[in-house]
């Protein structure tokens, strides 16, 4: 458990094939199979998070070390999940299990690189509005929140912001901030009725706290993306 969260899928990493290339775990598909196996743990209140980093595959002396993804999944802590043992479902991903907990720092603060790549794919598949909602309305807000307490994340903000400005035109970013919208992980997914239905499953006081927090982070994101110099403060 980490700060009110439960690890449901432990660290997984890519594995080198016999012919050389590395196969990365499809963590989204693994999580989907896990949820199919555990319908009792489904629901937005679980707040499942895929945490991504990078690590090195340590090879034999005659092999060059290669970089691979390092991922795991956590969920919001709850009494029923507190009794959950990930070993129960190791068959879903055992070929990708990391041999040990990573001993070197994982560059989770570089996650924005993959998120920007994902946003470009979302834009190609579903349009600019969906991509903006994903990258700014969800991922950038989350990144800014973590950066409040982690200096290595804070140092990455200018790079993250710069990449966002490469992906989207200035008028698209400005229009995003001028248009009333839903924020957070569920804000850009589903229609208005689906969003309301999901919110009804969460305590109203929690919804209010999340809304206030998202609005504060949204204004901070606006400063970074629209003010001169990216909104960077001295």
Secondary structure, DSSP 8 states (H G I E B T S, - for coil): --SSEEEEEEEEE-EE-TTS-EE---HHHHHHHHHHH-GGG-SGGG--EEEEEEEEE---TTS--EEEEEEEEEEE--TTGGG--GGGGGGGTGGGB-SS--SS---GGGHHHHHHHHHHHHHHHH-HHHHHHHIIIIIIHHHHHHHTT-HHHHTTHHHHHHHHHHHS-HHHHHHHHHS----STTTTSS-HHHHHHHHHTS-HHHHHHHHHHHHHHHHHHHHHHHSGGGG---
